[in-house]
Structures are given as C-alpha cells and as structure tokens.
Amino acid sequence: MAATVEPEAGYVEAAGFSPDGAHLLVVREARGIGHPPRRFQMLSVQALTVEKQANAPDKLLSFKRWSAAWWRAGTLALR
C-alpha cells in the first residue's frame, strides 16, 4: 500500500468522541490498491483497535450521533 511507504499519501483525522469517552471517531484516507479511498471508523480508546468502519459516514450510526460539530464544519472528508 502506498500510504505505508509514502507518508504524504494519506491522512487520519479525529472526528469526535462517544459521550462516555470510550470511543474515538476517525476518518482515514490513503492511496492504495484494492482499498476504499476513505474509511470512517470507530476506535476503542483503550486499545486503539477498529470496532466498526464504513466507507461513508451515513453508513456508520456512530458518526451520525457522535461526530463533533467542529469536525463537521471544517472537514474536507464530507465534501
């Protein structure tokens, strides 16, 4: 995958937290073969493991409920 050897080939962006602080919402985009160009993920804060993911924010209920207003207003991921 290009992003693992080319640091300029992608990004990770924080998008919010669950109300209890146990989960972090992130958006990842990386150039690579056979991978979706953008992934919306819910991570466990304790282990930093992906618990749920989708290729669009509307397909992941966590993003509808918990994404931060500052993220929605300023992110390029939704444009």
Protein Blocks (a to p, Z undefined) as FASTA:
>chain_A
ZZlmmmklcccddfbdcfklpaccdddddddehiafbdcddddfklopafbdcfbfklmm
klmmmocfklmmmpmklZZ
